[in-house]
Amino acid sequence: MKNVLYFLINKAGLKQHKGILMQRSSVEYFRGVNFHVNTLGHSEQILKMIPTILEDGKIKDLKTIEESIMLGNLMMGLRNIIQLRADPRLIQQGNEKTPRYVIPEKPGVGMTEKGIYMIIEEENQQTQKLYLVLVVLVIIALMCFRLWPLWLKKAIWYISFYLLVFLVVTAILRLIIWVFLYHFGFEVWLFPNYFIDSNDPRDSFLPVWSYEVRDDIFDFRSIIFRIISGSLIVYMGYQFCQDEKNLEDLKDLAENGLTDLFEYGQEFMLGNALGDGKPKDNSTNDASQETFAEKYRRELKKDIDDLGLDDEDTNESEEQTQSEEGGD
């Protein structure tokens, strides 16, 4: 049967489509209708490859669709091929006939014209050994990070940092978009397959967006819930903006947060943490320890400045405090 499949794929031109199995591995599959067309069109060549089956009388001349289906079922019984179906959990690309994300079909389903099928290939031992050697080399390279040249460290750091920022910002942005439009009864996702587990990173960003109207858009309880939820979000946002300190913190975070994170990471990657391993000498830069009294006076002066009192009022308050202490 393996020779028949090899002939259909490489000689007869059986068309295959690419997909992702179980959100993990890339696979190729073919449609049942294409299998029948190629099988019936090259029946003479295929019959020469299956003399044992001809002797059993199960297949005679391979001229009808029923015999082609029987041949396909034999391949499925011998585990040469398995049947797949579209993954219902994901937003599909392409069309219903050739889905992008597939999962194995339940056992016991026979071959049909509308079905899709994947060839089960034997594991190549040489390929596995090659992957094992590559993994070992990568681990050794990471263990020798201190020996890397500076330009390579910088390249790794820049790529890692900006990639991390992009992924985090994208994850937050898609959540904000979903929450905002949810309260209007829409299900909108930016990069709906963003967290998919796939060998191809491009699958996480395809399709770019998905849009559908929620089934409960006109449901009374859902409407009440969305109104209450939206009102709470607006109220919390309003209360947050009332405090000027919160706005200043946000402004400082927007202006300096990314820069501080970048500088800290750069120092960690390129500095002493993973550089030459020598400790920093901060003995000359250590500031003198501030006493509790000095800290108290500084905080008190800050509070007085916030109240808008001038120096004269401050002096009067201090003299009055001292006189009260002397009277006691």
Secondary structure as UniProt FT lines:
FT   HELIX           2..10
FT   STRAND          17..21
FT   TURN            22..24
FT   STRAND          25..31
FT   HELIX           32..41
FT   HELIX           43..49
FT   HELIX           51..56
FT   HELIX           65..77
FT   TURN            78..79
FT   STRAND          81..86
FT   TURN            88..89
FT   STRAND          101..104
FT   TURN            107..108
FT   STRAND          116..119
FT   HELIX           125..143
FT   HELIX           145..147
FT   HELIX           150..182
FT   TURN            183..185
FT   STRAND          186..190
FT   TURN            192..195
FT   HELIX           201..205
FT   STRAND          209..213
FT   TURN            215..218
FT   HELIX           220..242
FT   HELIX           244..252
FT   HELIX           253..257
FT   HELIX           258..270
FT   TURN            272..276
FT   TURN            283..285
FT   HELIX           292..307
FT   HELIX           311..327
//
